[in-house]
């Protein structure tokens, strides 16, 4: 079987763009895009840690 490629890194720009879209609607683009970037990085590290724990069992 071929090893499945992990596309987990694409979560970071997805959260960034969601934050930017919310910022455009609210009127504070920079603040919400930075919050989206931070949340994306946190979710990325959480999911990569969870996947490593599941794969090691």
N, C-alpha and C positions, 0 to 999 in steps of 0.2 A: 504494500500500500504506500502511496505517496504521502509525504508529510503535509498536513494541512497548513497553509500559510495563514498567519495571524494578521488580521487587518485592524488590530486594536488601536493602532496609532491614529487612525482616521477619526477617532472620537474627539480628539483635542480640537481640530479645526471645526468640527461640527458644533461643539458647544460654543466656540468662539463666534461662529456665524449666527448661531441662535441668539447669543447675547447682543451681537451687533444689530440684528433685526429688531429685538426688543428695544434697544437703545434708540433706533431710528423712530420707532413709534412713540416712545416716551419723550424723547428730546434730549437725552443725555447719552450720546453714542459711546464716548470714551469710557465712561464709568461701567456701563453694562457689558461692553466688549471685554474689558479687563476682568470683570467678575466671571464672564463666560469662559475666558481662558483659564482662570484659576480653577474653576469647577471642572473643566475638561481635564486638566492635569491631575486633579485629585481623583476623578473617576478612572482615569487611565491607570494610575498606580494601584488603586483598589482592585480593579479588574485583573490586572496583570498578577498581582499578589494572589488573588483568589484562584486564577487559572494555574499558577504554579503549585498551589496547595492541592488542587484537585488532580493534577497530572502526576503528582508524586505518590498518591495513594495507590 
